[in-house]
């Protein structure tokens, strides 16, 4: 994903609640491995199991 697009997505991700973050992480296409890592660093660790469930 283009850098400018990703920065906008990252802002939405940061401002979203846990369910919105999960939706963005699971449904967004075209992200690089590094971009997925950046989003994961912003994800609240106490809800990581919820994200893992959504990815299965």
LOPA-301159 format. One record per atom (N, C-alpha, C, O): x, z, y. Coordinates in steps of 0.001 Angstrom, whole numbers, padded with zeros to 6 digits, always signed. Layout:
BEGIN
XZY ...
***
This chain:
BEGIN
+000847+000000-001176 +000000+000000+000000 +000891+000000+001237 +001915+000681+001285 +000484-000767+002220 +001212-000872+003482 +001345+000507+004142 +000438+001333+004045 +002466+000748+004807 +002773+002055+005387 +001693+002536+006356 +001263+003686+006273 +001254+001680+007264 +000249+002087+008251 -001071+002467+007556 -001709+003454+007920 -001461+001686+006574 -002666+001980+005793 -002516+003314+005078 -003440+004127+005055 -001345+003529+004497 -001104+004766+003760 -001138+005971+004686 -001665+007019+004312 -000593+005844+005873 -000609+006969+006826 -002053+007343+007190 -002368+008526+007322 -002917+006358+007352 -004332+006624+007634 -004987+007308+006431 -005747+008264+006592 -004694+006822+005250 -005227+007420+004030 -004739+008865+003895 -005508+009753+003526 -003481+009090+004190 -002901+010429+004087 -003585+011394+005057 -003814+012554+004715 -003908+010931+006250 -004641+011768+007215 -006010+012146+006668 -006420+013304+006741 -006723+011149+006114 -008034+011422+005508 -007891+012424+004374 -008709+013332+004226 -006845+012253+003575 -006587+013139+002446 -006362+014565+002933 -006927+015507+002379 -005547+014725+003957 -005234+016051+004485 -006477+016743+005038 -006620+017957+004896 -007359+016000+005655 -008536+016572+006297 -009692+016802+005322 -010616+017556+005628 -009648+016170+004170 -010745+016258+003215 -010777+017580+002465 -009776+018292+002374 -011955+017889+001930 -012048+019062+001062 -011494+018686-000312 -011069+017550-000521 -011497+019625-001238 -010888+019391-002555 -011533+018200-003264 -010830+017357-003821 -012869+018125-003247 -013551+017019-003924 -013211+015673-003287 -013046+014677-003992 -013107+015639-001969 -012735+014393-001279 -011302+013995-001618 -011010+012816-001816 -010408+014984-001682 -009015+014710-002044 -008944+014109-003448 -008224+013139-003681 -009695+014693-004371 -009705+014196-005745 -010230+012766-005780 -009662+011907-006454 -011309+012515-005058 -011885+011166-005015 -010868+010157-004485 -010700+009083-005062 -010200+010494-003401 -009190+009597-002824 -008060+009365-003820 -007632+008229-004024 -007581+010433-004435 -006444+010327-005361 -006788+009469-006578 -005969+008674-007038 -007997+009637-007089 -008385+008964-008328 -008819+007512-008096 -008578+006657-008948 -009453+007226-006962 -010048+005898-006779 -009223+004924-005946 -009490+003722-005982 -008241+005394-005205 -007457+004498-004355 -006529+003639-005199 -005774+004146-006028 -006597+002346-004979 -005754+001413-005729 -004606+000916-004853 -004695+000924-003626 -003542+000492-005499 -002431-000128-004793 -001395+000834-004249 -000527+000435-003474 -001474+002106-004647 -000473+003065-004186 +000784+002947-005040 +000714+002648-006233 +001919+003183-004421 +003172+003231-005173 +003306+004617-005793 +002577+005543-005437 +004233+004746-006710 +004478+006047-007333 +004851+007080-006263 +004402+008225-006323 +005657+006685-005304 +006073+007594-004232 +004877+008023-003386 +004791+009184-002985 +003958+007106-003112 +002773+007450-002328 +001884+008437-003083 +001339+009359-002478 +001732+008257-004391 +000983+009229-005198 +001658+010601-005122 +000982+011624-005013 +002978+010619-005180 +003714+011887-005100 +003480+012571-003757 +003304+013788-003698 +003479+011786-002678 +003257+012364-001356 +001876+013015-001267 +001734+014104-000710 +000864+012348-001814 -000483+012926-001807 -000527+014183-002665 -001156+015173-002291 +000129+014143-003795 +000124+015295-004694 +000756+016514-004028 +000321+017642-004259 +001768+016297-003213 +002411+017414-002494 +001438+018069-001511 +001599+019241-001171 +000436+017325-001055 -000542+017846-000101 -001753+018471-000792 -002619+019044-000130 -001814+018363-002108 -002967+018855-002850 -002823+020356-003083 -001742+020824-003440 -003907+021118-002884 -003822+022577-003097 -003589+022911-004583 -004387+022545-005446 -002506+023597-004852 -002091+023867-006232 -003126+024662-007023 -003231+024500-008239 -003882+025511-006353 -004870+026325-007070 -006009+025478-007653 -006775+025965-008485 -006127+024214-007223 -007168+023319-007727 -006594+022179-008575 -007286+021202-008862 -005339+022309-008968 -004671+021255-009720 -005376+020946-011042 -005411+019789-011462 -005929+021949-011694 -006622+021717-012968 -007852+020829-012768 -008210+020050-013652 -008487+020947-011622 -009655+020103-011299 -009223+018638-011152 -009924+017732-011605 -008084+018415-010528 -007541+017056-010397 -007164+016507-011764 -007450+015350-012070 -006536+017317-012572 -006143+016875-013916 -007366+016458-014725 -007322+015454-015436 -008446+017211-014624 -009681+016875-015337 -010240+015529-014866 -010722+014730-015669 -010168+015295-013566 -010692+014044-013002 -009862+012841-013438 -010377+011726-013512 -008615+013057-013720 -007727+011953-014119 -007875+011589-015588 -007381+010545-016015 -008532+012410-016354 -008671+012130-017792 -009859+011265-018084 -010115+010938-019243 
***
